[in-house]
């Protein structure tokens, strides 16, 4: 085949792959409703806050420096 034919086929395949990737991105964005995404973010923040509180409770308190 002529090199320009290969190049044309490459451009067609590239356009198909990009269209497929765009369709996948749109489908993935539509699949997770915004409300559940917000709830997931809230659960994550709450979880890390609980971890921080637990670590503060698990460490011994520091003694204050004596003030003369």
HELIX and SHEET records of a PDB file:
HELIX    1   1 UNK A    3  UNK A   31  1                                  29    
HELIX    2   2 UNK A   34  UNK A   58  1                                  25    
END                                                                             
